[in-house]
Amino acid sequence: MEKQLKKQQWKFFIQNFIAFASLFICLGLIIFQLLQISMYQDVDNQLLEMSENDQRLEEFLRLPNPTKDQKNPQIKPPSDFQIQFILRASDGTIVNEGDLGNRIKEYQNLTWSADNLDEVKTTTITAEDGGKLIFRTLTKELSAEFQDKYEPVSYLQLIVNTNQLEDTIQRMKWLLIICMFFFFAVAVALSFWLSQKSIQPIHKSLQQQQLFVSDASHELRSPLTIIQSKLELLLTKPYEQIIDESENIAVALNETQRLTQLTSDLLTLTQSDAGGVQLVNETLDLPQFLLKVVEPYQELAVLQEKVFEFGELLPMTLTIDEKKLHQVLVTLLDNALKYTQTGDKIALSVEKYKEKLRIKLADTGCGISRESQPYIFNRFYREDQSRNRKTGGYGLGLAIAKELVEMQQGQLLFQENNPKGSIFIIELNQT
């Protein structure tokens, strides 16, 4: 079993790690792309704006009254020092070489194509010192009017050096990679922690299942052993009359009844665990219902010389599964009678508490020790094994009662009764 749990834990770990790693990678890629786009956005917008601004182009050419015969227009440096204007003839030849200074040889290596117009591209060239120059470029075909005025200029190529931007992007990329390694380490730790947390309920459930099977087997074995021994004893006396062996027969029948009750309780718990218990809610006249449930126990209390008090019941209705509530009350009333002595008092009352309805059953019996109080709703828990054998219980009644109350979105609570005894409270939503 431990092997299977370890295997399942590793499976959870791998699944969680893949999920976290995928999430971090996607976030890293998205952040990098957004960073790259945002850093280039201003440059690209400037290029697009400049390419569409004919007035700026006119100012750049400094030809207020150009003539068709002018072959070498005088170039004015662009107003934005980051953007470089390159004028090209129809064959791609650079027209304004004189304006480009000592960079002309490098600019002549810029890629250019008449097929990729009005699109911002990234171009890389090798500088004279061997370094790389990175540019964002946009090529525009001049209108026929401009070509006619400024012959032989046919195309305008705008370029912006983006080496600094690229360096910044590269630094950010390495920073993101370092962060990704850090987050991967976090993902490993978090995945391991989550896998442990995920396996804990399974481990606890398996432990409870093993304990339940062990306890149930033990409880089933005891009455079966008694029944078997009594029947075997009867077989050794085939000629005895029934009246002579009535005591052995009575013991066997008593254990059979206990066994029947135990199997019924186990079936109820199994159905509860599997979610197979169906609730049939109906509107209930609470005072009338309680009087009917309590009546036989009042008679038993009188026969056992115990005091049974019934508090004042205000007229009220409750929407609930009547049979399930009846079963819970029977369990509590039965325990109250079992664990009280002659002269002890049992009291049933109903009260409203913070928009809740409380059915309270108090007794002045032997009570429950403080050491045992945290465990009284556990399955098969018995505070005193010998006493419980005498009263005929298996430690399932309160566990079943608690689950039945919780099915109704309520709570079954325990309190100490002063100076002695116990108080059980059924707390329900008032509807």
N, C-alpha and C positions, 0 to 999 in steps of 0.2 A: 504493500500500500504506500509506504514512504517513497518507493521508487517512482510510482505513478504520480505522486504529488510533486516530486522534484521535476519530473519530466513535464508536468503541466505548468509548473512555475517557470521553467525555461521557455516553454512555449509562450506564456504570457509576456515574459521578458523580451523575447524576439519580436513579438507583435507590437508591443509598446515602443521598442526602440525603432523599428521600421516606421511606425507612425510619427514619432517625434522627429526622426532624422528627415523623413520626407517633408514634414512641415517646415523644419528649419532650412532645408535646401530650397524649398519653394519660396520662403520668405526672403532668403538671401538673394536668390535670383531676381525676385521682384524688386527688392531694394536696389540692387545693382543696376537693373534696367531703368528704374525710375530716376536714379542718380545720373546715369549716363544721358538719359533723355533731357532731364532738367538742365544739366550743364551745357548741353549743345543747343538747347532751345533758343536762348538769347542770340547766339551766333547765327543760327539758321534763320531766325526772324529778321535779323539785320540784313542778311544776304537777300532774303525774299523781298523785304521792303525796298532795299536799294535797287534791286533789279527791276522793280515796278515803278520807280520814281524817275520819269523821263526828265524832270526839271533838274534833278541832281546830276544826271548824266550830261545834260546840256551844260551845266556849270563846270563839270569836270573837263569837258572838251574845250571850254573857253572859246567857242566859236559863235558869237552872237550873230554874225552875218557871214556864215560859211558860204564858200563857192564850190561848185562841183569840181573845179580844177585843182583844189587844194589837195595835195597828196600826203603832206606830213603835218597834221594838226599839232599845235603846241599843247602840251598836256599840263594840266594843273594838278598838283598832288591832291588826293582825295581828302575831304574834310574829316573823315573818320580814319585815323591813322592805322586802325587795325585791319581795314579792308583794302586790298590791293586790286586796282583795276587793270585788267589785261585786255587790250583790244586785238582782235584777230581778224585776218582777212578770210575770204571764203574758203581758202585752202588750209586754214589753221595757222598761217604765219603770224607771228606777233608783230603788230604794227608799231606799238609804242615802246620799242626796245630802249630808247634813250631814257625813258622815265623810270625804268626798272633798275638802273644802276648796276652794281656788281653782282646782283642776284640773277641777271638775265640768263646765264648758263643753266642755273638750277631751274628757273621758271620754264625754260625751253623743254625740260624733261617732264613737265606736268602733262598728265594724260588729258586728252581732249577728244571729244567726239561730237559730231553734229547730230548724232542719234539720241544723245542723252541731254536734252535741253530742259531748262526750268526745273531741274531736280538737284537737290543738295547732295553732294557726294563727298566721301572721304578719300583723299589722295595722299600717298606717301612718296617722297623723293629723297634721294641721297644728296646731302650737302657736300661741298668741296672738302670739308674736313672729315668726311666719312660718316658724320652723324645723320640721323634721319630727321627730315622735316615733314610734319603732318599738317595737311591743310583740309579745310572744308571749302569746297568749290561749288559754284553754280554758273552755268553757261546759259546765255540768253541770246537768241537771234534777234538782232535789231530790226525794227520795222522797216518797210520799204522806204519810208520817208527819211529815216535816219541814214539808211544805207546810201540813199541818193545824195544826201547832204554831205556825208562824211566818208565818201569813197576813199580808200578801199575797205573801210571798216565794215564787217558783216556781223561779227559776233562780239559780245561782251562777256568776259569771264571774270567773275568776282571770286577772290580767294582770301581766306583768313587763316593765319597760322594758329594751330591749336595744340602746340607742343605742351604748353603749360596745363591746358585742360587734360590732355592725355596723361601727363605726369600725375596730376591730382587724381584722375580716375584710377590709375594703376595703384597709387597709394591706398585709395579707398578699397580697391579690390583685395589687396593684401591684408588690409585691416579686417575686411569682411571674412576672408579665409581664416585669419587667426580667431576671429569671433566664432566662426563656424566650428572650429576645433574645440573651443571652449564649450559651446552649446552641445556639441556631440558628447563631451564628457558629462555635462549636465543631463543629457538625454539618457546616458548609460546609468547614472545614479538614480535618476527619476524612474526609469523603466524598471530597475531592480527593486526600488521601493514599492512601486505600484504592483509589480508581480507578487511581492510578498503580501501586500494588502489584499490583492485579488484572491490569493490562495488561502488566506486565513479563514474566510467563511466556509470554503470547501473543506478545509482541514477540520474546522470545528463541527461542521455537519457530519463528516465521516466519523469523528469521535463520538458525537451524540448518537449516531446510528449504531455504532459498535456497542456503545454503552446500553442503548435501548434494547438491542438484540440480546446482549448478555443478561440484562436485568429481566427481560421478558422470559428468556429461557429458564432462568433461575426460578422465577415466580410460577411458571407453568410446571416445572419439574416437581415442585413441592406437593401440590395437590394431586398430581398424577401418581407420585410415589405413594402417598397415603391411600389413594383409591386402590392402587395395585396391591399394596400390602393387605388391605382389608379383604379384598376379593380373594387373594391367595389363602388368607386365613379361613375364609368361608369354605373354600374348596377342600381344606383339610378336615372339615366337619360336615360331610355330606348328609349325615343322618340326623343332624341337629334340627330342631324346630326353629322357625323364623323368629319367634318371640325370644328364644334364647340368644339369638345373635342380633337382636334389634339394635343394640348399641353400635356394633361394627357397621351395620347397614346404615344407621343414622349418620355416623361419621363419614362414610363414603358418599352419601347423598349430600351432606353439608359441603364437602369438598367439591362435589360436582357443581353445586350452585355457585360456589366461590369461583370455580374455573369458568363457568358460563359468564359470570359478571366480569371476570378479568378479560376474557376474549372479547366481550362487548366493548369494554373500555379501550382495549388495544385497537379495535377496529375504528372506534371514534377518533382516536389520536392519529391513526394512519390516514383516515379520510381528511382530517384537519390539516395534516402536513401536506397532503396532495391537493388541497383546495377543493376537495370533493364534498364538503358539507354545504348543503344548500339551505339558505335562509328563507323562511316563509313569513314575511312581516305582515302584521295585521294590527289594527287599532285595538288597544287593550284598555279595559276599565281597570285601572291598577288596584284600587281598594278591594273591589270584588274578587279580582284574581288572587291577591295576597291572602284574603280571608279563606278562600278555597284551598290554597296550598298549605296554609298553616294549620287548618283545623285538625287533621289527624295528629300532628305533632303536639298540639295543645293537649289533646287527650293522653298521649304518651307521657307528656311532662307531668300531668296530674297523677297518672299511675305510678310514676317513678318519684313522686313527692318532690317535684321541682316546680319552680315558679316561672310561668311563661307570661310575659307582659307584651301587650300589643299597643303601640303608640297610636295617637290620633291620626287618622288618615283623611287628608283633604281630597275632595273630588278631583280627579285628574285622569287624563288618558295618556297612553304611550304607544307609539308605533314600534313593534318589536316582534321577534319570533317567540311566540308564547311557549312552545315546547322547550326551546333552548333555555329560556329564562326559568322555566319550571325545573329543568334539570339542575341548573346552578343553585337555585334556592333549596332544592331537596338535598343536594350535597352539603351545603352549609348547615342546614337544619339538622341533618343526620349527624354531622360532626359535633354540633353543639350538644346534642343529646348524649352522644357517646362519651364526650370528654368533660361532662359535668357530673357532680355527685348530688346526693339527696340534699335538698335545701338550697342548692345553687339556683341562680336566676338566669333566664334567657329573655332577651328583649329584642323585638323587631320594630323598627321605626323607618319613616320615610321623611326626607327633608330636601329642600332646594339649596344648592351650593354653587354660586358663581355660574348661573345659567345651566347648571347640571342638576340631574336628579339622582339622589343618593338613597339606596335601600341599605339600611344598616342593621346588621345582626350582631348583638353583643351578648357575651355570656360571662359568668363569674367562675368558670371551671379552672382546670389546672393550667391553662395558658400554654404558650410556646416560649421556650428559652431564647434569649437574644442570640445565642450562637446558631440556632436553627432557623431563625426568622428569614434570613436571606435565601434560604433554600426550600421553603415550604411549597413553592409553586413548581419545583423541579419534579420531573417524572421519577416515580419509584422512590422518592425521598420519604423516609420515615424517621421521625425524631427518636422514637423508642421502638425497636424491633419487637420486643416481647409484648409491649402494650398494644402495638398495632396488630399483632397476630391475634390477640384476645378480642380486639374490636373488629377483626375481619377485613382490614383494609390492605391495599397494596401500594399506597402512595401515589395513586393516579387521580383521585377525585378532584383535588384542588388544581392540578395541572390541566385537567379537562375543563373545569369550571372557568379558569382564567382564559383559556383559548376561546371558549364559547362566548364569554363577555367581550373579548377583544374583537370577535367577528361582528359584534354589534356596534363597533366603534366606541366601546366603553373600556373601563378599567376595573379590575378586581384588586382591592387594596386591603392591607392588613395593618391593624394598630393594636398596641397593647391596651388592655382595659385595666384601669386602676380601681382598687389595689391589686386585683388579679383577674385573669381571664383573657379573652381575645375579642377583638372586634373585626369583623369582615364587612367591607363596604363595596357594594356594586354601584359604580358611578356610570351613568348613562346620559346621552344627549336627550334633552327634553324636547319632544316634537309633538 
